[in-house]
Amino acid sequence: MSETPLSFKDMCARFDVTPRTLRYYEYIELLSPEREGRSRWYGAREIARMTLILRGRKFGFQLEEIRQWLQMYEREGTEAQMRTWVEMADRQLTQLTEQRTQLEEAIGELKALRDLTARQLGE
């Protein structure tokens, strides 16, 4: 990880997020960059937090869950954070598995209807 802080623009580019997204994460206190006048600088801590935020979003976690998980590290340390992460991951895996089942059913139904319609067009 780079020791050189990233500017606001560089942070957006590195993580492929919009300025609005980055400002929102600051607004809801997921990120706290250093400020010099109107400039914002993101150090190693903020870069690591952003990595975890985006990973959590990719896995479908709500921002409030991600916030609580990040805050836990600061209050209770790594072990508590890891235990909470395992619990969150178990819940999310259950939810994603259920969603996958629903998607597979919907895909099957759509394919069947599409095939039936295509056959009727061929008659």
N, CA, C and O of each residue as an XYZ file, in Angstrom:
492
protein
N       0.848     -1.180      0.000
C       0.000      0.000      0.000
C       0.886      1.232      0.000
O       1.886      1.281      0.716
N       0.542      2.181     -0.761
C       1.331      3.394     -0.925
C       1.283      4.242      0.340
O       0.245      4.365      0.991
N       2.435      4.823      0.669
C       2.505      5.727      1.807
C       2.068      7.132      1.416
O       1.737      7.942      2.282
N       2.064      7.423      0.138
C       1.690      8.741     -0.347
C       0.178      8.889     -0.316
O      -0.533      8.091     -0.928
N      -0.325      9.898      0.387
C      -1.777     10.102      0.417
C      -2.334     10.377     -0.975
O      -1.648     10.930     -1.834
N      -3.575      9.988     -1.182
C      -4.255     10.226     -2.449
C      -5.133     11.462     -2.344
O      -5.739     11.720     -1.304
N      -5.196     12.214     -3.415
C      -6.109     13.356     -3.475
C      -7.526     12.831     -3.691
O      -7.727     11.645     -3.952
N      -8.490     13.716     -3.581
C      -9.893     13.359     -3.809
C     -10.062     12.750     -5.199
O     -10.684     11.699     -5.356
N      -9.506     13.416     -6.194
C      -9.610     12.951     -7.581
C      -8.940     11.591     -7.754
O      -9.489     10.707     -8.413
N      -7.764     11.421     -7.168
C      -7.041     10.150     -7.277
C      -7.789      9.017     -6.568
O      -7.794      7.876     -7.029
N      -8.411      9.351     -5.455
C      -9.184      8.342     -4.715
C     -10.367      7.870     -5.564
O     -10.641      6.672     -5.640
N     -11.060      8.804     -6.195
C     -12.174      8.441     -7.082
C     -11.683      7.545     -8.210
O     -12.318      6.544     -8.538
N     -10.558      7.907     -8.797
C     -10.020      7.139     -9.922
C      -9.556      5.752     -9.473
O      -9.831      4.756    -10.142
N      -8.864      5.691     -8.358
C      -8.336      4.400     -7.888
C      -9.447      3.393     -7.612
O      -9.309      2.207     -7.911
N     -10.539      3.870     -7.046
C     -11.621      2.965     -6.673
C     -12.793      2.993     -7.645
O     -13.803      2.322     -7.431
N     -12.653      3.769     -8.709
C     -13.681      3.856     -9.744
C     -15.047      4.197     -9.133
O     -16.047      3.529     -9.396
N     -15.060      5.250     -8.313
C     -16.301      5.742     -7.718
C     -16.492      7.191     -8.137
O     -15.539      7.876     -8.509
N     -17.722      7.642     -8.072
C     -18.020      9.024     -8.415
C     -17.659      9.943     -7.242
O     -17.604      9.496     -6.097
N     -17.416     11.213     -7.525
C     -17.184     12.156     -6.431
C     -18.364     12.168     -5.448
O     -18.170     12.298     -4.239
N     -19.559     12.032     -5.965
C     -20.740     12.022     -5.096
C     -20.678     10.857     -4.107
O     -20.987     11.019     -2.927
N     -20.279      9.688     -4.597
C     -20.168      8.517     -3.726
C     -19.132      8.752     -2.638
O     -19.379      8.483     -1.462
N     -17.980      9.253     -3.036
C     -16.914      9.488     -2.068
C     -17.339     10.521     -1.024
O     -17.088     10.341      0.168
N     -17.977     11.593     -1.468
C     -18.465     12.603     -0.510
C     -19.524     12.001      0.424
O     -19.561     12.321      1.612
N     -20.370     11.139     -0.112
C     -21.398     10.510      0.718
C     -20.759      9.626      1.787
O     -21.186      9.653      2.941
N     -19.759      8.855      1.426
C     -19.080      8.013      2.415
C     -18.443      8.863      3.510
O     -18.383      8.450      4.668
N     -17.972     10.040      3.142
C     -17.450     10.963      4.150
C     -18.596     11.511      5.012
O     -18.485     11.589      6.236
N     -19.681     11.883      4.359
C     -20.829     12.461      5.058
C     -21.367     11.508      6.124
O     -21.709     11.931      7.228
N     -21.440     10.216      5.786
C     -21.960      9.242      6.753
C     -20.849      8.660      7.625
O     -21.047      7.682      8.346
N     -19.678      9.287      7.538
C     -18.530      9.021      8.406
C     -17.944      7.620      8.255
O     -17.459      7.036      9.224
N     -17.993      7.090      7.050
C     -17.260      5.856      6.771
C     -15.799      6.182      6.480
O     -14.910      5.366      6.725
N     -15.565      7.368      5.962
C     -14.210      7.841      5.658
C     -13.985      9.189      6.320
O     -14.906      9.995      6.449
N     -12.747      9.421      6.737
C     -12.384     10.704      7.354
C     -11.027     11.143      6.832
O     -10.012     10.941      7.499
N     -10.999     11.741      5.647
C      -9.711     12.165      5.090
C      -9.133     13.354      5.856
O      -9.844     14.088      6.543
N      -7.831     13.513      5.712
C      -7.173     14.702      6.240
C      -7.572     15.870      5.348
O      -7.758     15.703      4.143
N      -7.701     17.041      5.937
C      -8.080     18.218      5.154
C      -7.016     19.287      5.275
O      -6.478     19.564      6.348
N      -6.739     19.877      4.119
C      -5.856     21.048      4.056
C      -6.612     22.082      3.245
O      -6.618     22.027      2.015
N      -7.242     23.016      3.918
C      -8.108     23.969      3.225
C      -9.278     23.207      2.625
O     -10.007     22.512      3.333
N      -9.452     23.339      1.325
C     -10.535     22.618      0.651
C     -10.089     21.259      0.118
O     -10.904     20.480     -0.376
N      -8.798     20.980      0.221
C      -8.256     19.716     -0.295
C      -8.466     18.594      0.717
O      -8.431     18.808      1.929
N      -8.684     17.401      0.188
C      -8.816     16.201      1.020
C      -7.697     15.248      0.644
O      -7.368     15.104     -0.534
N      -7.113     14.598      1.635
C      -6.040     13.640      1.419
C      -6.377     12.347      2.132
O      -6.724     12.337      3.313
N      -6.268     11.260      1.393
C      -6.632      9.934      1.895
C      -5.366      9.117      2.102
O      -4.660      8.780      1.151
N      -5.096      8.807      3.364
C      -3.913      8.023      3.713
C      -4.207      6.530      3.692
O      -5.264      6.097      3.233
N      -3.264      5.759      4.192
C      -3.354      4.298      4.172
C      -4.615      3.796      4.880
O      -5.255      2.855      4.411
N      -4.974      4.419      6.002
C      -6.159      3.994      6.753
C      -7.422      4.152      5.915
O      -8.256      3.249      5.857
N      -7.553      5.293      5.275
C      -8.760      5.555      4.479
C      -8.796      4.681      3.219
O      -9.864      4.253      2.782
N      -7.638      4.430      2.653
C      -7.574      3.552      1.482
C      -8.000      2.135      1.872
O      -8.755      1.487      1.148
N      -7.515      1.664      3.014
C      -7.906      0.333      3.491
C      -9.403      0.286      3.783
O     -10.074     -0.686      3.434
N      -9.927      1.326      4.419
C     -11.361      1.370      4.719
C     -12.190      1.361      3.436
O     -13.211      0.678      3.358
N     -11.751      2.120      2.432
C     -12.481      2.162      1.168
C     -12.481      0.791      0.503
O     -13.492      0.373     -0.062
N     -11.364      0.100      0.569
C     -11.289     -1.263      0.026
C     -12.328     -2.150      0.703
O     -13.040     -2.903      0.038
N     -12.410     -2.058      2.020
C     -13.369     -2.881      2.766
C     -14.810     -2.460      2.486
O     -15.694     -3.310      2.383
N     -15.052     -1.168      2.365
C     -16.404     -0.671      2.062
C     -16.872     -1.239      0.722
O     -17.979     -1.765      0.615
N     -16.029     -1.131     -0.285
C     -16.427     -1.600     -1.616
C     -16.558     -3.118     -1.658
O     -17.419     -3.647     -2.361
N     -15.728     -3.806     -0.927
C     -15.856     -5.264     -0.850
C     -17.184     -5.629     -0.175
O     -17.889     -6.532     -0.624
N     -17.510     -4.923      0.897
C     -18.782     -5.170      1.573
C     -19.973     -4.901      0.663
O     -20.937     -5.667      0.650
N     -19.904     -3.810     -0.100
C     -20.991     -3.484     -1.044
C     -21.115     -4.567     -2.110
O     -22.223     -4.956     -2.481
N     -19.979     -5.052     -2.598
C     -19.984     -6.112     -3.612
C     -20.692     -7.359     -3.080
O     -21.406     -8.040     -3.816
N     -20.488     -7.645     -1.805
C     -21.101     -8.819     -1.200
C     -22.542     -8.577     -0.764
O     -23.207     -9.483     -0.261
N     -23.023     -7.345     -0.961
C     -24.420     -7.054     -0.688
C     -24.727     -6.529      0.702
O     -25.894     -6.472      1.090
N     -23.717     -6.146      1.456
C     -23.967     -5.617      2.792
C     -24.486     -4.191      2.705
O     -24.122     -3.447      1.795
N     -25.323     -3.816      3.636
C     -25.834     -2.458      3.741
C     -24.734     -1.569      4.328
O     -23.872     -2.040      5.070
N     -24.778     -0.285      3.986
C     -23.757      0.637      4.485
C     -23.727      0.698      6.009
O     -22.656      0.835      6.600
N     -24.877      0.598      6.644
C     -24.902      0.640      8.107
C     -24.202     -0.581      8.702
O     -23.529     -0.467      9.726
N     -24.354     -1.733      8.079
C     -23.639     -2.928      8.545
C     -22.131     -2.729      8.390
O     -21.355     -3.080      9.279
N     -21.733     -2.169      7.268
C     -20.312     -1.923      7.022
C     -19.772     -0.927      8.040
O     -18.671     -1.105      8.560
N     -20.532      0.109      8.324
C     -20.116      1.113      9.312
C     -19.898      0.463     10.680
O     -18.872      0.691     11.322
N     -20.847     -0.331     11.116
C     -20.738     -0.981     12.420
C     -19.523     -1.898     12.478
O     -18.823     -1.967     13.488
N     -19.291     -2.597     11.379
C     -18.152     -3.499     11.333
C     -16.833     -2.722     11.405
O     -15.916     -3.125     12.121
N     -16.735     -1.613     10.670
C     -15.527     -0.797     10.699
C     -15.319     -0.154     12.074
O     -14.193     -0.078     12.565
N     -16.397      0.300     12.680
C     -16.289      0.933     14.000
C     -15.881     -0.081     15.066
O     -15.196      0.269     16.027
N     -16.293     -1.309     14.903
C     -15.960     -2.340     15.876
C     -14.453     -2.499     16.007
O     -13.948     -2.704     17.111
N     -13.733     -2.407     14.902
C     -12.281     -2.531     14.945
C     -11.691     -1.467     15.860
O     -10.801     -1.749     16.662
N     -12.193     -0.243     15.734
C     -11.663      0.854     16.537
C     -12.018      0.719     18.016
O     -11.235      1.112     18.881
N     -13.190      0.165     18.307
C     -13.638      0.042     19.702
C     -13.151     -1.234     20.371
O     -12.711     -1.214     21.521
N     -13.233     -2.343     19.644
C     -13.022     -3.634     20.295
C     -11.871     -4.451     19.734
O     -11.497     -5.464     20.324
N     -11.307     -4.042     18.627
C     -10.143     -4.730     18.093
C     -10.451     -5.762     17.027
O     -11.597     -5.979     16.633
N      -9.398     -6.373     16.589
C      -9.442     -7.274     15.452
C     -10.275     -8.534     15.701
O     -11.062     -8.926     14.840
N     -10.118     -9.171     16.855
C     -10.831    -10.435     17.099
C     -12.343    -10.237     17.095
O     -13.067    -11.019     16.478
N     -12.823     -9.209     17.773
C     -14.261     -8.924     17.784
C     -14.745     -8.609     16.377
O     -15.830     -9.030     15.977
N     -13.937     -7.867     15.629
C     -14.302     -7.516     14.265
C     -14.399     -8.780     13.406
O     -15.321     -8.917     12.601
N     -13.460     -9.689     13.576
C     -13.478    -10.921     12.789
C     -14.679    -11.794     13.146
O     -15.309    -12.379     12.265
N     -14.996    -11.882     14.445
C     -16.174    -12.674     14.852
C     -17.458    -12.086     14.245
O     -18.311    -12.815     13.740
N     -17.571    -10.781     14.304
C     -18.741    -10.118     13.730
C     -18.780    -10.333     12.226
O     -19.847    -10.558     11.656
N     -17.622    -10.265     11.582
C     -17.557    -10.484     10.137
C     -18.069    -11.885      9.777
O     -18.811    -12.045      8.808
N     -17.680    -12.878     10.544
C     -18.133    -14.251     10.267
C     -19.655    -14.334     10.386
O     -20.314    -14.958      9.554
N     -20.207    -13.707     11.417
C     -21.671    -13.710     11.588
C     -22.361    -12.988     10.427
O     -23.360    -13.472      9.895
N     -21.823    -11.829     10.038
C     -22.399    -11.078      8.925
C     -22.306    -11.885      7.635
O     -23.257    -11.934      6.855
N     -21.165    -12.510      7.417
C     -20.958    -13.290      6.201
C     -21.916    -14.472      6.158
O     -22.467    -14.778      5.101
N     -22.125    -15.142      7.287
C     -23.070    -16.266      7.326
C     -24.474    -15.817      6.949
O     -25.156    -16.480      6.167
N     -24.904    -14.689      7.509
C     -26.239    -14.166      7.171
C     -26.341    -13.808      5.694
O     -27.334    -14.114      5.033
N     -25.292    -13.152      5.186
C     -25.318    -12.730      3.789
C     -25.267    -13.922      2.851
O     -25.928    -13.915      1.813
N     -24.492    -14.951      3.195
C     -24.434    -16.154      2.363
C     -25.797    -16.831      2.280
O     -26.192    -17.311      1.218
N     -26.510    -16.870      3.393
C     -27.861    -17.437      3.394
C     -28.772    -16.635      2.477
O     -29.515    -17.204      1.677
N     -28.713    -15.315      2.595
C     -29.556    -14.448      1.771
C     -29.203    -14.573      0.289
O     -30.097    -14.657     -0.553
N     -27.917    -14.588     -0.035
C     -27.509    -14.710     -1.433
C     -27.900    -16.063     -2.025
O     -28.271    -16.149     -3.196
N     -27.817    -17.103     -1.226
C     -28.219    -18.436     -1.684
C     -29.711    -18.459     -2.005
O     -30.128    -19.031     -3.012
N     -30.511    -17.833     -1.141
C     -31.953    -17.743     -1.391
C     -32.234    -16.943     -2.667
O     -33.091    -17.319     -3.466
N     -31.514    -15.850     -2.848
C     -31.693    -15.037     -4.059
C     -31.303    -15.815     -5.304
O     -31.962    -15.709     -6.338
N     -30.229    -16.602     -5.209
C     -29.802    -17.408     -6.349
C     -30.879    -18.423     -6.719
O     -31.162    -18.629     -7.900
N     -31.472    -19.047     -5.726
C     -32.550    -20.014     -5.976
C     -33.719    -19.335     -6.682
O     -34.266    -19.878     -7.641
N     -34.103    -18.152     -6.211
C     -35.196    -17.409     -6.841
C     -34.842    -17.016     -8.270
O     -35.687    -17.093     -9.162
N     -33.599    -16.593     -8.495
C     -33.167    -16.229     -9.847
C     -33.178    -17.448    -10.773
O     -33.621    -17.355    -11.918
N     -32.699    -18.570    -10.287
C     -32.694    -19.780    -11.114
C     -34.119    -20.187    -11.500
O     -34.366    -20.611    -12.629
N     -35.045    -20.056    -10.562
C     -36.447    -20.355    -10.862
C     -37.002    -19.390    -11.899
O     -37.678    -19.810    -12.839
N     -36.722    -18.094    -11.737
C     -37.206    -17.091    -12.683
C     -36.595    -17.313    -14.065
O     -37.288    -17.179    -15.074
N     -35.325    -17.645    -14.122
C     -34.665    -17.913    -15.402
C     -35.298    -19.127    -16.075
O     -35.550    -19.112    -17.280
N     -35.552    -20.169    -15.303
C     -36.183    -21.362    -15.855
C     -37.562    -21.069    -16.418
O     -37.907    -21.526    -17.508
N     -38.352    -20.304    -15.669
C     -39.694    -19.939    -16.135
C     -39.634    -19.077    -17.390
O     -40.401    -19.290    -18.329
N     -38.729    -18.109    -17.410
C     -38.590    -17.229    -18.566
C     -38.152    -18.009    -19.805
O     -38.672    -17.783    -20.897
N     -37.201    -18.922    -19.637
C     -36.752    -19.740    -20.769
C     -37.898    -20.602    -21.308
O     -38.083    -20.725    -22.518
N     -38.655    -21.189    -20.393
C     -39.772    -22.039    -20.826
C     -40.805    -21.218    -21.596
O     -41.293    -21.659    -22.636
N     -41.139    -20.039    -21.098
C     -42.104    -19.179    -21.775
C     -41.561    -18.697    -23.115
O     -42.292    -18.642    -24.104
N     -40.284    -18.349    -23.145
C     -39.649    -17.922    -24.391
C     -39.682    -19.044    -25.415
O     -40.020    -18.811    -26.576
N     -39.331    -20.275    -24.996
C     -39.327    -21.419    -25.910
C     -40.728    -21.725    -26.428
O     -40.906    -22.025    -27.609
N     -41.721    -21.648    -25.546
C     -43.102    -21.902    -25.938
C     -43.547    -20.868    -26.978
O     -44.156    -21.214    -27.991
N     -43.236    -19.606    -26.713
C     -43.601    -18.532    -27.631
C     -42.892    -18.696    -28.980
O     -43.504    -18.502    -30.030
N     -41.622    -19.048    -28.952
C     -40.846    -19.256    -30.189
C     -41.439    -20.407    -30.997
O     -41.523    -20.328    -32.222
N     -41.853    -21.482    -30.310
C     -42.466    -22.622    -31.013
C     -43.788    -22.206    -31.638
O     -44.095    -22.607    -32.761
N     -44.574    -21.405    -30.921
C     -45.849    -20.954    -31.467
C     -45.625    -20.070    -32.702
O     -46.406    -20.128    -33.651
N     -44.593    -19.278    -32.694
C     -44.271    -18.448    -33.850
C     -43.859    -19.307    -35.048
O     -44.083    -18.932    -36.199
N     -43.259    -20.451    -34.764
C     -42.800    -21.340    -35.832
C     -43.916    -22.136    -36.474
O     -43.719    -22.712    -37.544
N     -45.083    -22.184    -35.851
C     -46.209    -22.963    -36.375
C     -46.883    -22.285    -37.526
O     -47.848    -22.815    -38.076
